[in-house]
Amino acid sequence: MIPSFSNSFNGTIYRIDTHHHITTYATMKGKPAGIVALPNGRFLLNGWNETGTATLFLLDSNRQITPLLQPAGALFFNGMIAVDDDHFLICDSYKGCIWEYQLSANNARVWLEHTLLARADDTGAMPAANGMQLHRQTLFVSNTDKKLLLAIPVNANTGEPVVYMDNLNLDDFAIDNNGTIYATTHIYNSVLKISSDKHVTVIGTATQGFAGSTSARFGKTDHDGHYIYVTTNGGMSLPLPGGSQHGRVIRINVKP
């Protein structure tokens, strides 16, 4: 099964099975943004409730969605990863920080706030800290507004973010064991392959259906671990000259 994914506009969580059948898995009042699988058939969601307040939610094994926490000062939850089954890191695209959330205690704190994680202009709509992935002892974070890919050393004392690459409009991305990054570019309607020596190759374009490419994840099984699944929104944020495409989930074989 492909991991569930969300539609932020209608508050719906969908599931696609191995036969490409799509079904509505759960619905909620509000707008989901990020989703991470938990043990025992549960999911941690972030997004906004029906009044527009940044909120963390639990989607349980009975497909019920319950609000968990509204951290004071949170503005725009976005990319989210699990450090382990109890700790999660979450980008806040408008506050310009990364939150740490502990599920068992149901509390959150600002894990790191920095100008490199913030927007160039606080009045702009473009998200800053957006997608992130942990590779070995480094947390990689995209700042879409500033067109940066950042690297943050992760140890007992979190290091300062440094610019890993610049002039790259990245949204979300996945990283393989060799450090190769597969990134979506959202309004640029493409998927990029970034090698560990920082060589950039375009591996997907709008003509191949990648309009509004917004997320990328590796498969989780022995059968699909060499594929990435790219979710698109059809280019709704910046429609193509011929109009928006359908939203899609596209699988790419990235096996050497």
N, C-alpha and C positions, 0 to 999 in steps of 0.2 A: 504494500500500500504506500502511495505517495503521502508524505506528511500533510496534515490538514492545513489549509490556508484560509485567509480572511478577506472579506470585502469590506473596506472601511466605510463605504458610503451607506450600505444597507444593514450593517451589523450582523452579517452572516458568516459563519464558519463552514467551509465546504470540505468534502473529502472526495478524493479520486482513488478508485481501486485499480488493481493491476490490469483490468480490462478497459480502462479509460472511462469508466462510468463515474459521473459526478453526481453527488447527492448533498443536500443540505444536512450538515451535521448538528449545528446548533445556531440559535439566534439570540441576539441581545439588544437591549436598548443602549444606544451609544455607538461608538465607532472603534472597532478593534484596529490595532496597527501591527504590533509584534506578537509572535506566537512561538512558544518553546514547549516541546514535549517533556512531560514529567513521568515518573514511574506510575504503574498501575492505571494506565489509560487516561491520565489527566493531562491538562495543558495549562501553562501560565500564559495569560494574555496581558498586553498593555494597550492603552488607547485612551479614550475619553468616555465619560458617562453621558447620559442624555442631556445634561446641562453644560457639557463642554469642559468638565474638570478632568485633568490627567489622573488616570486611575489604573490600578493593577487588578486583574480579575483571575479567578480560578474557574476553569472549565473542567468539571468532574466527569467521572466515568459514566454517569447517568445523563450526560449532555446538558447539565444545568450550569449556567454561568452566574457566579456570585462575585460581587465587588469585594476586594480584599483590603486595599489601602489607597489613600490619596495623599502621597507625601507632600508636605508643605513646601511650596515654592516650585513644584514640578510644573512644566509647561507643555512639552511636546515629546512624549515617549516615542522612541523609534526602534532602532536595532537593539536586539536583546540576545544574550548568550547565557548558557548555563556554565558556571565554573565547576559546580558539582550538583548533586541532587537538591541541595538546600540553599545555594548561593548563586545569585544571578547579577550580571552587569547589564545596565540599560542606558543607551544613549538618550540624552535630552537635547533635541535639536535646536531648541530656542533658548534654553537656560545656558547652553554651552558647557555641559558637564556630563559625567558618567555617574549614574547612581549604582549603589550596591544594595540588593534586596535579599533578605534572609526569609525564606518561606516559613520555617518552623516558628520563628519569633514574630513573623509578620511585621517587620520593620525595615526601613530604608534609610540610607544615609548617602550624602554626596561623597562618592569615592574619589573623584578627581574633577576639579574645575580649573580651566586654563583658557587663555586667550586663543590658543590654537584649536580649541574645541568649539569656539564661539562663532557667531555670524560676523561677517564683515560690517554689516549694517543691521542694527537691532530692529529696524522698521521693515526690513525686507521679509519676503515670504519664504525664501529659499532656506531649506534646512541646513544646519551646520553639522555637528556630530551626527552621523547617520547610521552607517553599517559598521559592524565590527566582528572580528574573529580573533581567537587566541591561538597562536602557533608557537609551540614550545614555551619559552618564557617571555614572549613578546605579544602584546595586544595591539593589533592593527585596527585603526579607526579611520573611516573616511569622513572628511569635512567637505560636504558637497558645495556649500556656499563659497568657500575659499579655494576649491579645487585642489585639495590636499589629501594625501594618504599619509597618516601619522603612524608612528611606532612608539609604543609605550612599554618600557621594561616592567615586568611584573615580578615582584619578589616581596620579601617581608616589608620593605619600604618602597612603595610605588614610585617609579622614576618619573622624570619629566617627559612629556611627549616631545618627539623630534620629527621633523619632516622627512619622511621616507621617500616620497615622490611628490612633485608639484605639477600644476597645469593639467590635472586629470579630473574630469567631472565624474566622480564615482558615486553610486548609490550603495547598493549592497554587494557582498562578494563572499566567495568561498575560497578556502586555502587547502591544498593537498599536502601530503606528508613531506614533499620536497620543497615546500615553500612557494609553489606556483599559485598565483592568485587568479581567480576567474571572477571578473567584476561586471556588474551591470551599470549602464550609464544613464538610465531613465530618459531624460529629454533628448539625449543624443541617440537613442534607439539602437543600442548596440551592446554587444558583450565583448569584453577584452580579456585576453590572456596576458598576464604579467609574469614573466619568468623570475627566478630568484636573482638573476643578474639585471633585473629591471628592464628587460626588453619587452615592448608592448606589441601585441598582435591582435587585430580585430578578427574574432571568430564567429560573430553573428551580427546581422544588420537588419534594418527595417524590411528590406525586400524578402528576408527569410522569416518575417513574422515577429521580430523583436522590438516592435514599436512600444515605447514606454517600459523597457526592461527595468524591473525594480527590485527583484530579489534573486538570489542564487544559493542553492544548497546541494550538497552531495547526497547521493542515495545512501541508504543505511544498511543494505543487505549485501551478501556476497555476489548477488546477481546484478546489482545496479550501483555498486560502490565506485565504479569508474565513470559514472554519468553525473552531470550536474542538471538540476531541474531549475529552469529559469521561469519566473512568473512575470507576466507583462500586464500593463493596464491599457494597451492599445494606443498609447500616445495621447491620453486624455488631457495631460497637463500642457502639452504643446503639440496639438494635432498636426499630422502630416498634411501636405498640400491637398491630397485626395481625401482627407478626412481621417477620423480615428479608425483603427482596426479593432477587431474583437480582442478582449483580454484572453491570454493564453497561458498554459503551462507547457514549456518546450523542454525536451530532454536532449542533452548534447553529450555524445560520447567523447570523453577527453583522455581516453586511454592512449598512451604513446604508441 
